[in-house]
Amino acid sequence: MFENLTDKFERAFKVLKGQGQISEINVAETLKEVRRALLDADVNFKTAKDFTTTVKEKAIGANVLTSISPGQLMIKVCHEELVELMGGNEVEINTKGNPGIILMSGLQGSGKTTFSGKLGNYLKTKKGKKPLLVACDVYRPAAIDQLHVLGDQLGIEVYSNKEEKNPVKIALAAVQHAKSNGFNVVIVDTAGRLAVDEQMMGEIADVKNAIQPTETLFVVDAMTGQDAVNTAKAFDERINFDGVVLTKLDGDTRGGAALSIKSIVNKPIKFVGTGEKMDALDVFYPARMADRILGKGDIVSLVEKAQEHFDEEEARKLQKKIKKNQFDFNDFLSQLQQVKKMGNVKDLMGMIPGMGKALKDKEIKEDTFKHIEAIIYSMTPKERENPEMINGARKNRLAKGSGTNIQEVNKLMKQFGDTKKMMKMMSNPANMRQMMKQMKGMGGGMPGM
């Protein structure tokens, strides 16, 4: 995510490295690179120009404290302005009402139907709501079937009527059904087109007028960059939506849509889609996104993901085992499976400060842990509980049983040993503080990972 932009920002700040003070000359040189970085990221020209003008005004004449280098000060100012550019603070979705009604809009292929399922899952699992999904795309037969498949998968009811061809009637009937059956949120998936046209706009405007939604969301593919911003503007002029959803943000190495859309349309980005799985949906936090763009990682989101997927009771048991030096391959396997639930491994690692750059050209596949699991599953219960008994003969047997080789088995044994040592060290608060100091000294990087 935003790899290219992060690289270019880093290059821009190098201009100020080693400079004793901020002057108009070195600021102008840095900001020329920053503006170029934004334009390369497909950011609107006016937005890029306004951004660099504001940063220049704030940076020149700013007091450079003895503990802060000019480069750090420029990063701080850029961070503040990036946060402001993307909306300042996160904005909650409005689900108030009896029921709350959320209307989806956007072009065909933007990911509306998939997002409708993700949003239903988010509201059900994280907000304690009882959502009803409504299929109002009467033109694409697969859209209705797709929503039903998602609903079945998530345990969420889907309202549809393949006989009815009027989306307004379907939407009104769905709202009535929700009121009669105790649903407190209705999510209405509407039809999209390959391009903005009058028929499409008229239809979604009619649906909106009829059901009076509490929230209208515009769903757009982040990878379309400036086109996403232009489409958002056209939709907003006609239906006055409340917020933007950027899908496929995990595949967007540039970031133009995320950086331009708020300043052009003046509507907040509320959610971002970061993968194909139904839980790959994040609330949009401008400050965290600015951290990632500037290569500072996103530890808060990483911790939140860990809290969502890790069992507290299991964590307590594990802590006791670590203190007694009883951490074994069953625990190691359990931890791997917990990490897999959190999402794409490369994305997770990219949230650690300094790791995004280290992983830039590294390919980390989705099935990264497959061979590790195969080796562990080839162990006997006794071997898993007593790793020290795995000698040369047993390693050969494990390599054959898992379809790997002796080198990979040895590599796993070393990884296990290193993990065991690290966990033992981290269970001691004094050691943990020391480790955090060392990481800080390395600028947040984690060599050798």
C-alpha positions as CSV (number, residue, x, y, z in Angstrom):
1,M,0.0,0.0,0.0
2,F,1.4,3.4,-1.1
3,E,4.9,1.9,-1.7
4,N,5.8,4.4,-4.4
5,L,4.6,7.4,-2.5
6,T,6.5,6.4,0.7
7,D,9.7,6.0,-1.3
8,K,9.4,9.4,-3.0
9,F,8.6,11.2,0.3
10,E,11.7,9.5,1.8
11,R,13.8,10.8,-1.1
12,A,12.4,14.3,-0.7
13,F,13.3,14.5,3.0
14,K,16.9,13.4,2.2
15,V,17.5,16.9,0.8
16,L,17.3,18.2,4.4
17,K,19.5,15.5,5.9
18,G,22.5,17.0,7.7
19,Q,21.3,20.6,7.2
20,G,21.8,22.8,10.3
21,Q,18.7,24.9,9.7
22,I,15.7,25.3,7.5
23,S,16.0,27.9,4.8
24,E,13.8,29.0,1.9
25,I,16.3,27.3,-0.5
26,N,16.4,23.8,1.1
27,V,12.6,23.9,1.8
28,A,11.9,24.8,-1.8
29,E,14.1,22.0,-3.0
30,T,12.4,19.5,-0.7
31,L,8.9,20.6,-1.5
32,K,9.6,20.4,-5.2
33,E,10.3,16.7,-4.6
34,V,7.2,16.4,-2.4
35,R,5.0,18.0,-5.1
36,R,6.5,15.7,-7.7
37,A,5.8,12.7,-5.4
38,L,2.1,13.7,-5.0
39,L,1.6,14.2,-8.7
40,D,3.3,10.9,-9.5
41,A,0.8,9.3,-7.0
42,D,-2.0,10.7,-9.2
43,V,-3.0,13.4,-6.8
44,N,-5.0,16.3,-8.2
45,F,-2.7,19.1,-9.3
46,K,-4.5,21.8,-7.2
47,T,-4.5,19.6,-4.1
48,A,-0.7,19.0,-4.5
49,K,0.0,22.7,-5.0
50,D,-2.1,23.8,-2.0
51,F,-0.5,21.1,0.2
52,T,3.1,22.2,-0.6
53,T,2.2,25.9,-0.2
54,T,0.8,25.2,3.3
55,V,3.7,23.1,4.3
56,K,6.1,25.8,3.1
57,E,4.3,28.5,5.1
58,K,4.4,26.4,8.3
59,A,8.0,25.1,7.9
60,I,9.8,28.4,7.1
61,G,10.4,30.4,10.2
62,A,9.5,27.5,12.5
63,N,11.8,27.1,15.5
64,V,14.0,24.1,15.1
65,L,14.5,22.7,18.6
66,T,17.9,21.4,19.5
67,S,16.5,17.8,19.7
68,I,14.8,18.1,16.3
69,S,16.6,18.1,13.0
70,P,15.3,20.1,10.0
71,G,14.4,16.8,8.3
72,Q,12.3,15.7,11.3
73,L,10.6,19.0,11.6
74,M,9.6,18.8,7.9
75,I,8.3,15.3,8.4
76,K,6.2,16.5,11.3
77,V,4.7,19.4,9.3
78,C,4.0,17.1,6.3
79,H,2.4,14.5,8.7
80,E,0.1,17.1,10.1
81,E,-0.9,18.4,6.7
82,L,-1.4,14.8,5.3
83,V,-3.8,14.1,8.2
84,E,-5.7,17.3,7.5
85,L,-5.7,16.6,3.7
86,M,-7.4,13.1,4.4
87,G,-10.0,14.5,6.7
88,G,-8.4,15.1,10.1
89,N,-10.3,12.6,12.2
90,E,-12.1,9.3,11.5
91,V,-15.9,9.7,10.9
92,E,-18.3,7.1,12.2
93,I,-21.0,5.6,10.0
94,N,-24.5,6.7,11.0
95,T,-26.7,3.7,11.8
96,K,-29.3,5.6,13.9
97,G,-32.9,5.1,13.0
98,N,-35.6,2.4,13.3
99,P,-34.1,0.9,11.2
100,G,-30.9,2.7,10.2
101,I,-30.7,2.6,6.4
102,I,-27.5,2.6,4.5
103,L,-27.6,3.1,0.7
104,M,-24.7,2.0,-1.5
105,S,-23.7,3.8,-4.7
106,G,-20.9,3.5,-7.2
107,L,-19.9,2.2,-10.6
108,Q,-20.0,-1.4,-11.7
109,G,-16.9,-3.3,-10.6
110,S,-16.1,-0.9,-7.7
111,G,-16.9,-3.6,-5.2
112,K,-20.3,-2.5,-3.9
113,T,-21.8,-5.9,-3.4
114,T,-18.7,-7.3,-1.6
115,F,-18.5,-4.2,0.5
116,S,-22.2,-4.6,1.5
117,G,-21.4,-8.0,2.8
118,K,-18.3,-6.8,4.6
119,L,-20.2,-3.9,6.2
120,G,-23.0,-6.2,7.3
121,N,-20.4,-8.5,8.9
122,Y,-18.7,-5.4,10.6
123,L,-22.0,-4.1,12.0
124,K,-23.0,-7.6,13.2
125,T,-19.7,-8.7,14.8
126,K,-18.3,-5.3,16.0
127,K,-21.3,-3.2,16.7
128,G,-23.8,-5.8,17.8
129,K,-26.3,-4.9,15.1
130,K,-28.9,-7.1,13.3
131,P,-28.4,-6.1,9.6
132,L,-30.5,-7.0,6.6
133,L,-28.8,-7.0,3.2
134,V,-31.0,-5.9,0.3
135,A,-30.4,-6.8,-3.4
136,C,-31.6,-3.9,-5.5
137,D,-29.4,-4.5,-8.5
138,V,-32.1,-5.6,-11.0
139,Y,-29.8,-5.6,-14.0
140,R,-26.9,-7.9,-13.1
141,P,-28.5,-11.3,-12.1
142,A,-25.2,-12.4,-10.6
143,A,-25.4,-9.5,-8.1
144,I,-28.4,-11.0,-6.4
145,D,-26.9,-14.4,-6.2
146,Q,-23.6,-13.0,-5.0
147,L,-25.3,-11.2,-2.1
148,H,-27.2,-14.4,-1.1
149,V,-23.9,-16.3,-1.1
150,L,-22.3,-13.7,1.1
151,G,-25.3,-13.6,3.4
152,D,-25.2,-17.3,3.8
153,Q,-21.5,-17.3,4.5
154,L,-21.9,-14.5,7.2
155,G,-25.2,-15.7,8.7
156,I,-27.0,-12.4,7.6
157,E,-30.4,-12.5,6.0
158,V,-30.7,-11.1,2.4
159,Y,-33.9,-9.6,1.0
160,S,-34.5,-9.9,-2.7
161,N,-37.3,-10.2,-5.3
162,K,-36.2,-11.5,-8.8
163,E,-39.8,-11.0,-10.1
164,E,-39.8,-7.2,-9.3
165,K,-37.8,-5.0,-11.7
166,N,-38.3,-1.7,-9.9
167,P,-35.5,-1.1,-7.4
168,V,-37.6,1.6,-5.5
169,K,-40.3,-1.0,-4.8
170,I,-37.8,-3.6,-3.7
171,A,-36.1,-1.1,-1.3
172,L,-39.4,0.0,0.2
173,A,-40.6,-3.5,0.7
174,A,-37.2,-4.4,2.3
175,V,-37.4,-1.6,4.8
176,Q,-40.9,-2.7,5.8
177,H,-39.7,-6.3,6.2
178,A,-36.9,-5.0,8.4
179,K,-39.3,-3.1,10.6
180,S,-41.6,-6.2,11.0
181,N,-38.8,-8.6,11.8
182,G,-36.6,-6.7,14.2
183,F,-33.7,-5.7,11.9
184,N,-32.1,-2.5,13.1
185,V,-29.9,-1.8,10.0
186,V,-30.8,-2.1,6.4
187,I,-27.9,-2.2,3.8
188,V,-29.2,-1.5,0.2
189,D,-26.9,-2.7,-2.6
190,T,-27.8,-0.8,-5.8
191,A,-26.9,-1.3,-9.5
192,G,-23.8,0.2,-11.0
193,R,-22.8,1.1,-14.6
194,L,-19.6,1.0,-16.5
195,A,-19.8,4.8,-16.6
196,V,-21.8,7.6,-15.1
197,D,-25.1,8.0,-17.0
198,E,-28.4,9.8,-16.6
199,Q,-30.5,6.6,-16.2
200,M,-28.3,5.3,-13.4
201,M,-28.2,8.7,-11.5
202,G,-32.0,9.1,-11.9
203,E,-32.6,5.6,-10.5
204,I,-30.4,5.9,-7.4
205,A,-31.8,9.4,-6.7
206,D,-35.3,7.8,-6.8
207,V,-34.3,5.1,-4.4
208,K,-32.7,7.6,-2.1
209,N,-35.8,9.9,-2.1
210,A,-38.1,6.9,-1.4
211,I,-36.3,5.3,1.5
212,Q,-34.6,8.4,3.0
213,P,-31.4,6.7,4.1
214,T,-29.6,7.7,7.3
215,E,-26.3,7.2,5.4
216,T,-25.4,7.2,1.7
217,L,-22.0,5.8,0.8
218,F,-20.1,6.1,-2.4
219,V,-18.0,3.0,-3.1
220,V,-15.0,3.4,-5.4
221,D,-11.9,1.4,-6.5
222,A,-8.9,3.1,-5.0
223,M,-6.7,1.8,-7.8
224,T,-8.4,4.1,-10.4
225,G,-6.7,7.1,-8.8
226,Q,-7.8,10.5,-10.3
227,D,-10.8,8.8,-12.1
228,A,-12.1,7.8,-8.6
229,V,-12.1,11.4,-7.6
230,N,-13.8,12.6,-10.7
231,T,-16.5,9.9,-10.4
232,A,-17.0,10.8,-6.7
233,K,-17.6,14.4,-7.7
234,A,-20.2,13.4,-10.3
235,F,-22.1,11.2,-7.8
236,D,-22.0,13.8,-5.0
237,E,-23.4,16.5,-7.3
238,R,-26.4,14.3,-7.9
239,I,-27.1,12.3,-4.7
240,N,-25.1,14.3,-2.1
241,F,-23.6,11.2,-0.4
242,D,-22.3,11.2,3.2
243,G,-19.0,9.3,2.9
244,V,-16.6,7.5,0.7
245,V,-15.5,3.8,0.8
246,L,-12.2,3.0,-0.9
247,T,-12.0,-0.6,-2.0
248,K,-8.8,-2.5,-3.1
249,L,-6.6,-0.1,-1.1
250,D,-4.2,-3.0,-0.4
251,G,-3.3,-3.0,-4.2
252,D,-2.9,0.8,-4.5
253,T,0.8,1.6,-4.5
254,R,0.2,5.2,-5.4
255,G,-2.5,6.6,-3.1
256,G,-3.9,9.4,-5.3
257,A,-7.6,8.7,-4.4
258,A,-7.0,8.6,-0.7
259,L,-5.1,11.9,-0.7
260,S,-7.3,13.8,-3.2
261,I,-10.9,12.8,-2.5
262,K,-11.6,14.7,0.7
263,S,-10.2,18.0,-0.6
264,I,-12.1,17.8,-3.9
265,V,-15.5,16.4,-2.8
266,N,-15.3,17.6,0.9
267,K,-16.8,14.2,2.1
268,P,-14.9,12.0,4.5
269,I,-13.4,8.6,3.7
270,K,-15.2,6.3,6.2
271,F,-14.0,2.8,5.3
272,V,-11.2,1.1,3.3
273,G,-11.2,-2.4,1.9
274,T,-7.9,-4.1,2.3
275,G,-8.4,-7.6,0.9
276,E,-10.9,-10.2,-0.3
277,K,-11.8,-11.8,3.0
278,M,-15.0,-10.7,4.7
279,D,-13.2,-9.2,7.7
280,A,-10.8,-7.2,5.4
281,L,-12.5,-3.9,6.2
282,D,-11.0,-1.1,8.2
283,V,-12.3,2.2,9.5
284,F,-10.3,5.0,7.8
285,Y,-8.0,6.8,10.3
286,P,-6.2,9.7,8.6
287,A,-3.4,9.9,11.2
288,R,-2.6,6.2,10.9
289,M,-2.7,6.4,7.1
290,A,-0.3,9.4,7.2
291,D,2.0,7.3,9.4
292,R,2.1,4.6,6.8
293,I,2.7,7.0,3.9
294,L,5.7,8.5,5.7
295,G,7.1,5.0,6.4
296,K,6.3,5.1,10.2
297,G,4.2,2.0,10.2
298,D,0.9,1.6,12.0
299,I,1.4,-0.1,15.3
300,V,-2.0,0.9,16.7
301,S,-3.9,-0.9,13.9
302,L,-1.6,-3.9,14.3
303,V,-2.3,-4.1,18.1
304,E,-6.1,-3.8,17.4
305,K,-5.9,-6.6,14.9
306,A,-4.1,-8.8,17.4
307,Q,-6.6,-8.0,20.1
308,E,-9.5,-9.0,17.8
309,H,-8.0,-12.4,16.9
310,F,-6.1,-13.5,20.0
311,D,-7.9,-15.3,22.8
312,E,-7.2,-13.7,26.2
313,E,-7.5,-17.0,28.1
314,E,-5.1,-18.7,25.7
315,A,-2.7,-15.8,26.0
316,R,-2.7,-16.2,29.8
317,K,-2.0,-19.9,29.6
318,L,0.8,-19.3,27.1
319,Q,2.3,-16.7,29.4
320,K,2.4,-19.2,32.2
321,K,4.1,-21.8,30.0
322,I,6.7,-19.3,28.8
323,K,7.6,-18.3,32.4
324,K,8.1,-22.0,33.1
325,N,10.1,-22.5,29.9
326,Q,7.5,-24.9,28.6
327,F,6.8,-23.3,25.3
328,D,6.5,-26.1,22.7
329,F,5.6,-26.8,19.0
330,N,1.8,-27.0,19.9
331,D,2.1,-23.4,21.1
332,F,4.2,-22.4,18.1
333,L,1.6,-23.8,15.7
334,S,-1.2,-22.1,17.6
335,Q,0.5,-18.7,17.3
336,L,1.0,-19.2,13.6
337,Q,-2.6,-19.9,13.1
338,Q,-3.6,-16.8,15.1
339,V,-1.3,-14.7,12.9
340,K,-2.9,-16.2,9.7
341,K,-6.3,-15.1,10.9
342,M,-5.1,-11.5,11.1
343,G,-4.7,-11.1,7.4
344,N,-2.0,-10.8,4.7
345,V,1.5,-11.3,6.4
346,K,3.3,-8.7,4.3
347,D,0.6,-6.1,5.2
348,L,0.9,-6.9,8.9
349,M,4.7,-6.7,8.8
350,G,4.4,-3.4,6.9
351,M,2.6,-2.0,10.0
352,I,5.8,-2.3,12.0
353,P,7.9,0.9,11.8
354,G,10.8,0.5,9.5
355,M,9.6,-2.8,8.1
356,G,7.7,-1.5,5.0
357,K,10.9,-0.5,3.4
358,A,12.7,-3.7,4.4
359,L,9.9,-5.8,2.8
360,K,9.5,-3.6,-0.4
361,D,11.1,-6.1,-2.8
362,K,10.4,-9.2,-0.8
363,E,7.7,-11.6,-1.9
364,I,5.8,-13.0,1.1
365,K,3.2,-15.5,-0.2
366,E,-0.2,-16.1,1.3
367,D,0.9,-19.7,2.0
368,T,4.1,-18.6,3.8
369,F,3.4,-20.9,6.8
370,K,2.3,-24.0,4.8
371,H,5.6,-25.9,4.9
372,I,6.1,-25.0,8.6
373,E,2.7,-26.4,9.4
374,A,3.4,-29.5,7.3
375,I,6.6,-30.2,9.3
376,I,4.9,-29.7,12.7
377,Y,2.0,-31.9,11.6
378,S,4.5,-34.6,10.8
379,M,5.7,-34.7,14.4
380,T,4.4,-37.1,16.9
381,P,2.5,-35.6,19.9
382,K,5.6,-36.4,22.1
383,E,7.9,-34.6,19.7
384,R,5.7,-31.5,19.7
385,E,5.7,-31.4,23.5
386,N,9.4,-32.2,23.8
387,P,11.3,-30.4,20.9
388,E,14.7,-31.2,22.4
389,M,14.2,-34.9,21.5
390,I,14.2,-34.2,17.8
391,N,17.6,-35.5,16.7
392,G,19.1,-36.1,13.2
393,A,17.2,-39.3,12.5
394,R,13.9,-37.7,13.5
395,K,14.6,-34.6,11.3
396,N,15.1,-36.9,8.3
397,R,11.8,-38.5,9.0
398,L,10.0,-35.1,9.4
399,A,11.5,-33.9,6.1
400,K,10.2,-37.0,4.3
401,G,6.8,-36.9,6.0
402,S,6.2,-33.2,5.3
403,G,7.5,-33.2,1.7
404,T,10.2,-30.7,2.6
405,N,14.0,-31.1,3.1
406,I,16.4,-31.3,6.0
407,Q,17.5,-27.7,5.5
408,E,13.9,-26.5,6.0
409,V,13.5,-28.7,9.1
410,N,16.7,-27.2,10.5
411,K,15.5,-23.7,9.7
412,L,12.3,-24.4,11.6
413,M,14.1,-25.7,14.6
414,K,16.2,-22.5,14.7
415,Q,13.1,-20.3,14.3
416,F,11.5,-22.2,17.1
417,G,14.5,-21.8,19.3
418,D,14.8,-18.0,18.5
419,T,11.0,-17.5,19.2
420,K,11.3,-19.4,22.5
421,K,14.2,-17.2,23.6
422,M,12.5,-14.0,22.5
423,M,9.2,-14.9,24.3
424,K,11.1,-15.8,27.5
425,M,12.8,-12.4,27.3
426,M,9.6,-10.5,26.5
427,S,7.9,-12.1,29.5
428,N,10.2,-10.0,31.7
429,P,9.1,-6.3,31.8
430,A,12.7,-5.0,32.3
431,N,13.9,-6.9,29.2
432,M,10.9,-5.7,27.2
433,R,11.7,-2.0,28.1
434,Q,15.4,-2.6,27.0
435,M,14.2,-4.2,23.7
436,M,11.9,-1.2,23.0
437,K,14.9,1.2,23.6
438,Q,17.0,-0.8,21.2
439,M,14.3,-0.7,18.5
440,K,13.9,3.0,19.0
441,G,17.7,3.4,18.5
442,M,17.4,1.5,15.3
443,G,14.8,4.0,14.0
444,G,12.1,1.4,14.4
445,G,13.7,-1.1,12.0
446,M,14.0,-4.8,12.8
447,P,17.1,-6.2,11.0
448,G,17.2,-9.9,10.2
449,M,13.4,-10.5,10.3
